[in-house]
Amino acid sequence: MSNAMNESTTIKKEAALTPGEDYRALRKEGIELIEQLGRALWTDYNIHDPGITLLELLCYAETEIGYKLGFSVEDLLARHPAETHDPKEDARRQCFYTAREILTCNPWTPNDFRKLCIDLEGVRNAWLLCKDCRCGPALYVHCTDSVLQYERSEHPVRIRGFNDVLLELDVDPVHGDLNSGKVISNLLFSASGKNSRATMEMRLPPYHAAEGAIAAVEDLLSSDTVVETVTANTIAASRSQSADVPASDLYRALHRVMFATLTVEYRPAPAQPLQQFTLTDVPFRIWYRNDDDRKAITVADMRALLEDAGTGGVLPRYVGQLREADLVMRAATDALHAHRNLAEDFCSITTVPVEDIGICADITMAGDADIEEVLGEAYRQISHYFNPPVTMYSLREMLEMGEVTENIFNGPELAHGFIRNDELDASMLRTHLYASDVINILMDIEGITAVANLTLVRHDAEGTRVETQPWELAVTPGHLPRLYILGSKVLAYKNELPFLPDPDELNDALQLHRGADGMNKPGAQDNDFPVPAGKWVDNTHMLALQESLPESYGVSSAGLPEHASVARRGKARQLRAYLMVFDHLLSVYLRQLRHFRELLTTDIPLTAAGAQQTYFPAMFSDAQLRGAGEIYDNMSDTLLHALLETPASAVERRNVFLDHLLARFAESFADYALMLHTALGSEMKTGEQLIRDKVHFLEEFPLMSHDRGKAFDYRNDGAGCEGESIAGLERRIRVLLGLQGSNNSEVDADKVFIVEHILLRPGNAPSALLPGGDPLLPICIPPDCSFCGEED
């Protein structure tokens, strides 16, 4: 309350006025005009002169117009509170499209396509790799005929625009890692008469390699397929062994990667017979707590886990991984092809191969540090160094970080928020990992005081350690480095005593961090600025000029005294008629403001007779203007409107308003208008046709602008003809030809000619069509065929 009491409202002594609001300036300019036009007959410009009184009255009335013109656009476009309407739809008709509608675009850059993929459920990161070579059949050019062909010639064409897409999928909370094909399970066994537990990590073919490794992979991806039985044929210490590892060798074999050959029986559908496939030499490894547990594990314990066909079994969980990965990959493939650009295509869309990188280090911690908590945080930050996450932010968060609107909405519209470009650039696939970076990360973690003997360890696809580097480790090209926690060994020292972390507590800490990292895509939220809400103002209300004059003039509502002569009454009536001209001018101004929303809209205001209308005059009633009925002589609203604008001038003015709307988007119909006039030969017909074409163009502009480089989805048969999936360039041409989306629309031959001359400049040869793809617009082939590329 004290703050409210301390607030004060002041009126500026020298308010900044626009020329239309400045009464003194208007009066001065009016007297200057009188001096120029009537100085020979009018020399008294003092305030007692009735002419000056009328001038001052008009200037004062003009300030009201200037004042109302200064209202915000939101207020001028606002509707009456009693009117039911959709503010967003109103703004769209007035071509005030929201930032999300008008600033976003179909993915254009590699980063745009990455954002598109990352926004999908189940995708953590994505990379677009441009190919320098073709991924289809070779194409050649026949220079004489200027056509492309498959038949070999002396001029091969090097076609660019092909991309490979690599996706990193999320870690599913039920099915596990969807990228690597790993299935991690608890192995239960009995040690020294007590139940114990170890961790089995089985490395089955990842999604990107499953098709080549499993003949029945298509059946497994079906939700109707049920795994009936799993048989572990062999559990061996090395590949290609036809018998289980002997019990005497098992203790040593458990130090290394082991191999299992599995036969899986499945039923594709309830009524179909059993089918089977075999997985040969599947690598797996068992991580145990201590040496006693290693001695207690038996082949029978492993076989029991591997042959579990229930929902928690290794093979059913792996099948679940493949299905979840396939659903995400299908959605990503559909999204990429639905947003593909002209003259671009995707050679392959698959999951990124994962390369396991472990760390070994001796870490000194503070005496009061929680080993598992500190180590869990260390693993989290090192994981982010190997593979930086991409965070999605809300609109409010982006604004709070200082991002400007044009940068926030630059790119495709996303369902889960916005992605910062700097974070996206930082999350590219790494080519090298440096021990110094890892040491810096560890030293910044609270509780760690020193790091020694740190090395980076590479593991192959089987999980075998193959390389150890103390300073720098090169990542296999096209692979995603991932911290291999099971293959890492960190020894913690407190007060010079070594400690190993408790596996269960460390796993709890890691699960907590994984859960926090997994909450990166918030649900539905408002990712657009709301349509500004204005306050409705009744701009049609005005006080007649005659009501502002002193009563001695006899024109106000007080009227003249009863004893006034007929001549005196005639003069008063004559003055009212003179002032009515100015009242009507002021009224038209105010009514234009009242109908401002209709002027700046794609709707076409029409008169009662169906003609174009850009002025909205109305006659005064006696209640609005005393004695108005005495002055009008066979006048009506229609006749009054005809005095202000003819049908031709209305069409011309309507085109001017539409040109203003077009200019907002740097568009012009100037060339088109000239050619249309040449074709139609009539100013009126040209103007009316231009209005229809401009309105249609403005209504379609957000989509045409958004999809200006977008191609059609050739995977959808017929989509380019009847569906919504058509190329952006085709959509623009269809709008210019007057097509409203129907294949049966009649197209004016003159308009086809006009569009051809605007869009197809001289020197462009007829378009060539890529096999199964889009037309290359344009393909310009010089006579000497100098553009042809060299032999691949």
N, C-alpha and C positions, 0 to 999 in steps of 0.2 A: 504494500500500500504506500509505503514511503517513496518508492521509486515512481509510482503514478503521480504522487503529489508533487514531486520535484520536476516532473515533465511540464513543459510550457509550450503553448502554441502561439506562434507569432505570425504576423502578416508583414511581408517584405515591403519596405517603403518604396523601393524601385523594382517592381515586378517586371520580369522579362516578358514582353508582349510580342506576339507575331504582328505583321502589318495589318492583318484583318481584325485584330483585337485592339489596336491602338486608336482610340477615338480621336485624340488630338491630331495624329498624323493623317487620319482619314479626313477630318475637317479642313486641315490645311491644304490637302491635295484637292479637295472639292472647291475651295475658294480659288485656288490657282486655276482650276479648269473654268470657273465662272469668269475670271479675269480674261482668260484667253478667248472665250466664246462670246461674252456679252459686255465687254468693258465699254462699248460705245453707248449702251443704254442703261447699264447697271453699274452704279458707282458706290452705292452704300452697302458695305459688307459688315455693318455692325450687328450686334445681337438682336436689336429691336426690329430688324428688317424681317418680315414674314418669310421671304425667300431663304434667308439664312436660318431661320427657325426650322423650315422644312429640311434644309441641308443637314442641320444638326440632328434632326429626327432620323433621317436616313442613315447618317453615320452611326448613330447609336444603335439602330436596328442592325446595321451591318456587323457591329461588334458581336452580336449574338451569333450570327453565322460563323464568324471567325472563331468564336469560343467553342462552338459545337464541332467545328472542323478539327479542333485540337484534341478531341476525345481519342482515346486509344482505338486501334483497329478492332480489338476484341469487343469494345463497347459499341462501335458502329455496326458490327456484324451480329450483335447479340439479338436474340429473339425475345418476344414478350414472355414473361414468366409463365403465363397461362398456356402458351403453345407447347404441345408435346413434340419433342424432336430428339434426334441423336446428335450431340455436339460433334462427334467424330465424323459422322456422315455429312453434316453441314459443312465442316471444314474441308472435307474431300471435294464436295461440289464447288467450293470456292477456290479449289486448287491449293489450299493450305494443307499440304500433306505433312504427316508427322515425320520426325527424323528417321524413324525406323522404316517408313514407307519410301522416303525420297532419297535418303543418303546411303542406304545399303545397296548392294549390287550382287548380281550372281558372282560366285567365286571367280576371280580373275588371275591372281598371282598364286604361286605355290603356297604361300602362307595362308591365302584365303581358303584353298582346298584343305590345308591342314586344319584350319579352324572348323571347317564344315565337318570333318571326320571326328575331331576331338569332341565336338558338341553331341555326337551320337552316344546313346547309352551303351556302355560296354567298351568304349574306346578310350584309352588313356593318352595315347599320343599317335601321331601319324607323320609320315614323311613322303614327299613327292620327289622322285628322282627322274630328271629329264634324261631321255635316251638320245644318244647321237646316231643310233642306227635304227633301222626299221624293225618292226616286229611282225610284219606281214609279207606277202609276196612282193617281189621286186617290180617296180614300175619304170617304164621307159616312155620317152616322148617321141612322137612322130612330128618332126619339125615342119614338114611340108603342110600337113593337115592341121597342125596345132592341136593335137589330141594326145591324151595319155593312153597307154596300152600296156598289156602284160607281155606282149611279144618283145623279145630282146631286140634292142637297136643300139646304135653307137652312142646314145645319149641317155644314160640312166638318170633318174631323178632321186635326189636325196631328200626325202620327206621328213620334216621335223614336226615336233608337236606330240610325240609319243612319250608317255610317262609310265614309270613303275610306281606303285603305291605300296608302302609298307605300313602296317598298322600294329601298334602295341595295344593289346587288349587288357582290360582290367583283370585283377585277381578276383575271381568270383568267390563270394563267401561260402558257397556250398560246394562247388566243383573244383575250386583251387585255381592255379595259374592256367589261363587259357592260351598262353603263348608257347610254353616250353614242352608241354606233354608230360610234365612230372606229376606223379601221384604220390603224395606223402601220407603214410598211414602209420598207425601205432601197431607194433608187433608185440603181442602179449605172449608171455612164456613163464615158466616156473624156474626160479633160481634159488637153490638152497632151501627148498620147501616153501618159498614165498612167491607170490605173484609179482612179476616185474614187467617192465615195458621198455621197448627200444623203438627207434624210428626207422622205418623203411622208406627209402626214396627210390621209386621205380621210374625209369625214363622211357616212356612210350613215344612213338612217333608224334611230333608236334603237328598242329593242324596243317601247316604249309607243306609237310612231308607225308601226311597220312594217306593221301590219295595214291602215292607211289608205293607205300609200304603195306597197305591193307587193301586187298582186292574187294572186300565187301564194305568199303567205307561209305558208299552211298546208302546202303541198307542201314548202317549204324546211325546215320544222320537222321533217319526217319523216327519220329516220336512213337510209331507203332512197334518198332523193333524192341524185343525183350531178350536180354541175355539170360539163357537158361542154365548153362553149366560152363565152368572154366576148369580145364585140366592142366596142371603143371607137369608137363612131360619130363622135363629135366630141370634141375637146379644145379648149375655147374660153376666151377671156379674160373673157367675160361670158355671161349667161344667153341662152337662145333663139337662139344662133348655130348656123347649119346647116353650118359649115365649121370646120376646125381654125384655131387662131390662126396667122397668118402668122409665118414665121421672123423677119421684121424687127421684129415686135411682141412676140416671146416674152420678150426681155430685160426689158422693162418689165412685161409681164404676170406674170412670176415674183415681182414685188414684192407682188402682191396674191393674193386668192383666185381660183382658176380653176375651171372647170366641165367635167364630162365627162358625156356621154350614153352609157350602156352597154346593150347587148342581151345577155341571159344566156340560154343554152340549157341545159336540164337534163332529166334523165330521172328521173321519179318513182319508177320501179322498173325492174329490169333488163329486163323483157319489155315495157315500155310505150314508146310513141313519145316523141320529143323534144317538150318544151314550151319556151316562152320567155316572157320578160317584159322590159320595158325600164325602166331607171332614167334619168330625164331630169334633166339639170343637177345632177349630184351635185357638191357643192363639195369642193375639195381644195386643199391648199397644200403647197409644197415649201420646206424649210428647207435651205439650202446653207451650206458652210463659209466661202466667200469669194466675191468678185465674179468671179473667174476661173471658178469652178465654175458660177456662174449663166450665164455666157456660153456654157459648153460644153454645158449641158443642151439636149436637143432633144425635139421632140414624139414622135419615134420611140422615145426612151428611156422616155418616160412611157407610150406605148401598149404597149410590151413588158411593162412592169410591170402595167398595168391588165388586159391580156389573158391574163395567166398564170392558167390554170385548174387548176394543181397545188395541192397542199395548202398551199403557202406563198403562193399568190396572194391578191390583195386580196379578191375575191368569195368564194372558198372559206373564207377566214378569217372573213369577215363572216357567212356562213351558219353557221359553227361558233359564232360569238357568239350568234346568234339561238337556236340549238338549246340551248346551255348555259343561256342566260337563260330559255328556255321551261321547261327541266327544273326550274330553281330556282323559277320562278314557279308552276308546277303544284304543286310540293311545298309552297310557302307557302300557296297557295290551299286545298289539301287540309287543311293544318294549321289554318288560320284557321276554316274551316267545321266541322272536327271539334271545335273548342273554342269555337264560337260560344255566346253566352249567350242566355237567354230574352229575347224581345222586342227582339233586336238583329240587325242584318244588315249585310252589306258591299255598298255600292253598286259600288265599283270596287277592284280590287287590281292595281296596276301598278307599273312602275319609276318612280322619281322623275326628273323632267327635270333635266338638269345645266346650270348656267350657268357658263361659263368666265370666271374672273377672273384677270388677270395683274397683275404688279407691275413697276414700273420704279423703280430706285433706284441711287444711288451709295453704295457701301459702302467704308469705310476699314478695312483689316485690318492686324493686327500683321505685322511684317516676317517672322516665322518661321511665319506661318499658311499652311496648305495651302488654297489658294483653292477647289479643287473639293470637298474634304472639308467645309470650313466652309460653303460655299454649299449643298452637299447637305443638311447638317443644318438650315440655314436654311429651305430649301424644305420639309423634312419638318415642322418646327414650324409654319410658316405654313399648310401643308396641314391640320394638326391644329387650328389656330385656325379656319380656314374650315369644317371639318367634323370636329369632335372625335370620335375613335374611342371605341368601347365595348369595354372589356377584360373578358374572362371569367377569373374567378379560381377556384382550387381551394378546397375547404373549408378546408384548412389555411391558405391565404393569407388567407381571409376572417377566420378566427379570430385570426391574427396581427395583423390590422389592427384588432382590437378589436370586431368585429361580434358581436352577441349572436345566439344560436341562432334566436330567434323572428323576427329580422329577416332572417337569412340565408335561411331557408326560407319567407319570406313571398312568395308568388307561385307561378307554375307551376314544376314540376320541369323542369330543363333537363339536356340530355345532356352539355354541354361545361363545366359549372361553374356559376358564379354571377356576377351582374351587380350592381354597386353602383348604388343609386338616384341618388346624387348625380352619378355619371358619366352616367347615362342622361338625367337632367334637363339636364345641360350639353350634350348632343348633339342638342338640338332644332334644327330648321331655323332658320338665322339669317335675320334680316330686314335687318340692317345690318352692314356691315364698316367698321372704323375704322382709319385709317392709324396713329393713335397706338398702338393695340394691336400692330400689326405692328412698329412701331419698337421698342416695349418688348421684343418677342420677340427681335428681332435684336440688341439691345444686351445681352441676357442670354447670348448665345452666345459661348463662348470663342473669341477670335481676332478679333472685330469690335470696333472702337474707336469708330466713328462712322457715322451714317447720314444721308444728305442726299438731297433731291429725290425723296422717295418718293411715288409716286402709285399709285392703284388703277385698273385698266383693265378695263372690261367688253367682252366679245366676244359677238357674236350667234351664232345657230345655225350660220351659215356659217363662223364663225371670223374675221369682220371686226371690227376695233376700232370700237366705237360710242360709248363714253363713257369719260372720264378724270376722276377725282376726286382732289384732293390730300388730303382729310380724311375724308370719309364717303361710302360707296357703298351705296345701297339695293339689296337683292337682290330680284329678281322673286319675288312671293309664290308659294309652292308649289314653288320651285326649290332645288336643292342647289348652293351655291357651291363651286366646285372650283378649286384653284390651277392655272392654265394655264401650265405651265412653258415650253412652246414659244413662247407669246405673251408671256413675261416677258423683261425685259432688265435685267440687273444688271451694273453696271460696278464692278470691284473696284480699289481703289487701295492700293498698297503703296509707301511712301516717295514719295508724291505722284505716282507713275507709274500710269497706267491699265492694267488687264489684263482680258482676256476669258477666262472659264474654257474649258479644253479640253473639247469636247463629249463625247468618248469617256470621259475620266476622270470628268466630272460624271455621265454616264449610269451608270457603274459604281457611283458612290457612291449614286445614287438607287435603283438596283436592290437594293443592299444594304439600304437603309432599307425599301424595299417588301417585301423578303423578311422582315425582322424584324416589320413591321406585319402581314404575312399570317399569322404564326404565333400567332394570337390565340385559336384554338380548339383546346385540347389534346385528345388522343384520349380514349378511355374511361378513366375514373378513378373512384375511390371518392368519390362525392359525398354520402355518408350516414354517420352515426355507426354504428359497429358495435354489435351487440347485446351488452350487458355480459355477461361470462362470470363466473358464480359458482362457488364451490367447494362441492362436494357434502358434506353433513354427514349422518351417520347419526343422525337424530333419534329412531329407534325404540329405540336402546340405552339401558337404564337399569338402575341397581342397585336391587334390591328394598329396600323400607324395612326388612324384617326382617333383611336382611344388614348393616344399619348399626347395629343395636342390640348392646349388649354380650352376650357369650356367656351371661351369667348369666340372660338372659331366655329362653334355650332355643329361640329361633325361627330362629337363623342356621343356616348349613350345618353348623356344628359339632354342632348338635343337643344333646340332653340326655344326661346320663350314663346308663349301663345300669341303675343302681339307682334311677332316678327312678320315683316312684310313678305309678299310673294317673291320679290326680287332677292330678298335676303335668303330666303329658303332655297331659291334657285342656285345662288352662289355656293351655299353650303353643299348642296347636292353635287354641283360641278366639282367642288374640291374633293368630295368623297370619291367621285369617279376618277379624278386625277390620282388620288392616293391609292385607289384600288389597283392600278397598274403596278405600282411598287409593291403593294401587298402580295399580288400574285407572283411577282418576281421573287420576293422573299419566301413565299410559300413553296414555290418550285424548288428553291435551294434546299429548304428544310425537308421537303418530301423526297428529294434526291438522297438526302442523308438517311431518311427513313427506309428507303428502298436500296440503300447501298449494298446490302447483301444480295439483292437480285441482279444488280449490275455486274458485280464481280462474282459471277457464278457460271457454271456450265449449263444451268437451266436457261431456257430462252423465254423471257417475259413476252407475253402477247397481249394485245388489246382485245376488247370484246369482239371485234371484227376479225381477229386472228392475225393481225399485222404485228410486225416487230415493234417493240416499245422500249425506249430508253429514257423517256420523260414520263413523269407521273403527276400531272397537274389535276386539280380538282376545283370545282366552283365552290364559292363560299355560301353557306346558308345564312339566313338572317340572324340565327343564334350566334354564328361565328363573327359576322360582320353586319353591323346595323345598317339596314337599308340596302343590302346587297341585291335583293329581289327587284328593287326599283330601277337598279342600274343596268342589270343584264337585259339584253334584247335578243330573244330567240337564241340564247346561248346554252350549250350543254357541255358535259365533260368531254364528249367525243369531239365536238367542234373546237373546244379549248385545246385539246391535245393536237388537233390538226394544225392549229396556229403555231405550235412549237416545233413540230417535226413532221416531215413527209415520210412516206414509206421508204423512199430512197435514202433520206438522211438518217432514218432510224437504223437501216441496215448498215450504213456506213459507220455510225457511232457504235453499233453493236460489234462490228469488226474491230474497232479501235480498242474497246474494252477487252476483247479476246486477245488482241495483240499484246496488251499489257500483261495478261496472264501468261501468254507464251514467252514474253520477254523475261519472266522470272526464271525460266529454264534455258535461257539463251537460245531459243528457237525462233525461227522466222519463216513466214509463208510468202515472203516477197517474190522469190522466183516462181514459186508455184502459182501465186495470184496472177502474175503477168501471163504465164502460159495458159492458165485457165481462162483468162479474159480473151486471149487470142482464139481459144477453142470454142468458147460459148458465144462470144461476140455481143454480149449484153452486160452492162454494168450491174443491173438488178439481179440477173440470174447468177452472175459471178459472185456478187456479194452474198446472196442467200446460200449458194453452194459452199462458199468459203466458211460461212458461219457453221454449217453442219460439219464440215471437215475439221475445222478448228476445235469444235466442241468434242467431237469423237477423238481427236488427237490428244486433247487435254485429259480426257477421261482415261485414255489408255496410256498416258505418258509414264506414270510410275512404273508400270510393268515393262514398257518399252525401254525406259531408261535403265531399270534394274537388270533386264535381260538382253541388253544391247549386244553382248558378245556371246550369248548362250546359244548352243546348238539344240537340236531336237534329240530325244532319246530313241536311237535307232533300235534298241532292244524291245521297244513297245510297238508292235505292229499296228500301223494305222494311226499312231499318235500324232504324226505330223500332218495328217489330213483332217481328222475329226476331233482329236483330243486336245488337251491343253498344252501338250508338249510339242511346241513348235519353236523354230529358231527365232531369236530376237530380231534378226534382220527381216525374216519373213513376216513377223508380226508388224513391223514398221511399214513394210510395203503394203500389207493388207489394209492397214489403216489409211494410208495415202490413197489406196484404190477404192476406199469406201466400203470394203468388205466388213460386215459386222460379225464375222465368225461362222457364217454359213457357206458351205461349198457351192450352194446354188445361187448365191448373190449375183445379181447382174452387175457387170463391170463395164463402165463407160469406156469405149475404145479411146476417146480423147484423153481420159485420165490415165489410161495405160501408157499412152504416148508421152504424156507429161512426166510421169514417174520414171519411165525409161530414160528420158533425157536428163533428168535430175540426178538419178542414182548411177546410171551406167555412162560414164564419161567416154569420150572418144579415145580409142587406143586400147580399150579392153577387149580382149577376145572373148568369145562365148565361154561360159563357166565349164570347168571340167569337174567330173564327179569322182570322188574317191570310192573305191569298192566298199559298199556298206556304210559309207560315211556321208559327210557333208560336201556341198559344192565349195570349191575354192574360189572365193570372190575377192577380187577378180584374178584370173590368171592371165598375165600379160606376156605374150611370147613374141619377142622381137624376131624379125625375119632371119637374122643370123643365128638364132638359137643360142645366144651367148650366155643365157642364164643356166644352161644345163650343168649339173654337177659332175664331179669326176666319178670314175668307176669305184664302187665300194671295195 
